[in-house]
Amino acid sequence: MIGTGLWMPVNWLGCELASLLLGMAIHHDDIVDPAFLAWLKARLDHIITLDPWVLVVILTAIVLAIPAGIVGFYIYQQWRVNYS
């Protein structure tokens, strides 16, 4: 059997990234560091001064527009192939 060092360098970026992510997962019991999450929320609230429901509506519109655009493009392509 081939050792890992022979076919994949030890300092390969994927290995470092995987060890970093595993180290972060082991470090905290929560998914995200609570202090960092509080700091990030405070910064975003300071930058974006909209009502939270406005952000929910905007993000919902974006999430729904992406698949609707893909389906619309597919229907347009099918119509173009059939009627040209």
C-alpha positions in Angstrom: 0.0 0.0 0.0 1.3 3.5 -0.9 1.8 5.8 2.1 0.1 9.2 2.1 3.4 11.1 1.7 4.2 9.3 -1.6 1.2 10.4 -3.6 0.0 13.4 -1.6 2.4 16.0 -0.2 2.2 16.4 3.6 1.8 20.1 3.4 -1.0 19.9 0.9 -3.6 22.7 1.3 -6.5 20.3 1.7 -4.8 18.5 4.6 -4.1 21.8 6.3 -7.7 23.0 5.8 -9.1 19.7 7.0 -7.0 19.8 10.2 -7.9 23.4 10.7 -11.6 22.7 10.5 -11.4 19.6 12.7 -9.4 21.6 15.2 -12.1 24.3 15.3 -14.8 21.7 15.7 -13.0 20.1 18.6 -12.2 23.4 20.2 -15.8 24.6 20.7 -18.9 22.7 21.9 -21.1 25.0 19.8 -21.1 25.2 16.1 -19.9 28.8 16.3 -17.9 30.7 19.0 -20.6 32.6 20.9 -18.4 35.6 21.4 -17.6 35.8 17.7 -21.3 35.4 16.8 -22.3 38.3 19.1 -19.6 40.5 17.6 -20.6 39.6 14.1 -24.3 40.3 14.8 -23.4 43.7 16.4 -21.3 44.6 13.3 -24.0 43.6 10.9 -26.7 45.4 12.8 -24.5 48.5 12.7 -23.8 48.2 9.0 -27.3 47.2 7.9 -29.9 49.5 9.5 -33.0 47.8 8.0 -35.7 46.2 10.0 -35.1 42.4 10.3 -38.3 41.6 8.5 -37.1 43.6 5.5 -34.0 41.5 5.4 -36.1 38.3 5.6 -38.2 39.5 2.6 -35.2 40.4 0.6 -33.4 37.1 1.3 -36.5 35.1 0.6 -37.0 36.9 -2.8 -33.4 36.1 -3.7 -33.7 32.5 -2.7 -36.9 32.1 -4.7 -35.6 34.0 -7.7 -32.7 31.7 -8.3 -34.6 28.5 -9.0 -37.3 30.5 -10.8 -34.7 32.0 -13.0 -33.2 28.6 -13.8 -36.6 27.1 -14.6 -37.5 30.1 -16.7 -34.3 29.8 -18.6 -34.9 26.1 -19.2 -38.5 26.8 -20.5 -37.1 29.5 -22.8 -34.5 27.2 -24.2 -37.1 24.5 -24.8 -39.4 27.0 -26.5 -36.5 28.3 -28.6 -35.5 24.8 -29.7 -39.1 23.7 -30.5 -40.2 26.9 -32.4 -37.1 27.8 -34.3 
